[in-house]
Amino acid sequence: MPDMPIQATIALMVIVFALVFAPFVIMIVTRTLKKHHLAEKLAERHGDSVHYAFILNPSKPQAEEYRKSIKDYCASNNLTYEIIDTQLNKDGRECALEALKNGANVVVAVGGDGTVRTVASAVSGTNHAMGIIPIGTGNLFARNMGIPVDNVQAALRVATSHGSRFVDVGRVFILDKPYEDHGHAFLIIAGIGFDALMIDDTNPALKKNISWLAYFVAGVKHLFAPKYRGDVTFTRKDGTDYTSSAISFRTLMAGNCGQIPMFSLMPDAAYDDGILDFEIIDTSGGLIGWANLFGDVVHQTVTGKAQQSPLSTNSKIDQSQGVEAEVKLERPAPVQVDGDILGYTKHLRFSVDKRALCVRVPESLQSSLTQNTTDLR
């Protein structure tokens, strides 16, 4: 009997210990089992016969070096693959459609933002994964996805992994060209007006030498170009519409991502929220207005908030979010998607396909890996 109090105390301590630490033990065991299950699934997939199609832009510097690296990597890892070159009359979209028809499980864009954009146009909505091997000066989408730039081996490892995330795809429909029924995909920013005018007038040779600064050189030429005027109808996420009538502006942009080199144009833009961020930008007062606009962009970049600088007097950035916007202008304006010029139009529509594209990304950016790799050969 004298031992009973000690035994009871020990038993009580064991019970308390179990009650306190049991949740942590269960959590650790659950995580371990999930990781083990995921590892088994990935190992099974690595044993599958996966067909990779690399869509290569041969006009890019180092394209042939990348071609050799792809061949060597695939040979050393016993991967089934093909390489399809883009051509003047056969862009990334057409090449990707050909690859999918050939039975490709994963389509890999090897080039700059233009190649990535056109390949994405074909792959989105198919439940096939897209990889990216960046070549070029910008590579904005690859950078935002954390995909290694200027390291082909690292990019190949990401492209041939099974870790992915789903992202939104923006679309631009030129409504006075109704035969273009598939729309033009964009992953970063599309715009009509000054931004497209600046891109269209950028010297390619200068761009190779000074990269993004070449756009600013071209932009100076058009600081005093006439403004654009028209009506814009926005569709909110809840499906309701509202129209801004007879507005004048320098440029109107739709963003899937607002990050560009050094600056943040749309701090609230997110790749996977199912909405687009719109900005209607205007200036007045000549150079003072443009200086104010530059201050607004710097203010947004520093604060991380979608708002104008309190010091602005001659610039205006109207910001909104929605799933669609239809633009009707009084005169034609140039249109760009991720830096590619589509031509001039007076009537277009921006829209978004929510999480329509599965992109191979590094492990640190994989969101809900077990849910996001359903295809995902």
Secondary structure, DSSP 8 states (H G I E B T S, - for coil): -TTHHHHHHHHHHHHHHHHHHHHHHHHHHHHHHHHHHHHHHHHHHHTS--EEEEEE-TTSTTHHHHHHHHHHHHHHTT-EEEEEE-BTTB-HHHHHHHHHHTT-SEEEEEESHHHHHHHHHHHTTTT-EEEEEE-SS--HHHHHTT--SS-HHHHHHHHTSS-EEEEEEEEEEETT-TT-TT-EEESSEEEEEHHHHHHHT--HHHHHHHTTHHHHHHHHTTTT---EEEEEEEE-TTS-EEEEEEEEESEEEEES-EEETTEEEETT--TTSS-EEEEEEEE-STHHHHHHHHHHHHHHHHH-SS---TT-SSEEEEEEEESEEEEEEEEEEEEEETTEEEEEEEEEEEEEEEEEEEEE--GGG-SSHHHH-SS--
